[in-house]
């Protein structure tokens, strides 16, 4: 289904319900090797002591990894139950969505977002990218990982077993890169990962310019 008129505030409550309900199940999942490799590649760009914000942190598996690697981590997720799982792992975690990041401007050296911007409608993606850019210091790095394809579509995904069904925005490579550059990020790296499921994972590392 394609619906280009959906707004972020319309999808928040269904997403929160879906992820609250599925939190325990998701916490028990084993991370796929290609996701581990993407996470490590971003970690390799960061120095010990880097202050990192993970948005869409889920149950905190990635935040826990970054914390164990010597980073100062803050996790944010829209699901209160997900945040409880993060806190149980000893992570400084908060219930926040993309447009309500209650953190000081320029207070992070890096932001990590794995498979969460795909829940943001295109209409609101510029505002979300601007909000994330604002919390980064100049020169800070931002990892974006989403699923994409040859078409731009928005709506529920066939076969999604979450209740209620989740909203997805699938973007072409050109479209995703266009959003990033329009948001005044420099592209450090962009590549595709074959997920083995008939679609690609778009891996994008961005930098807030040192001078705006």
PyMOL commands that set and color helices and strands:
alter all, ss='L'
color gray80, all
select helices_A, chain A and resi 8-27+33-43+61-68+80-88+98-100+117-119+122-135+173-182
alter helices_A, ss='H'
color red, helices_A
select strands_A, chain A and resi 51-55+72-77+92-95+108-114+136-148+153-156+167-170+185-194+200-208
alter strands_A, ss='S'
color yellow, strands_A
deselect
rebuild
show_as cartoon
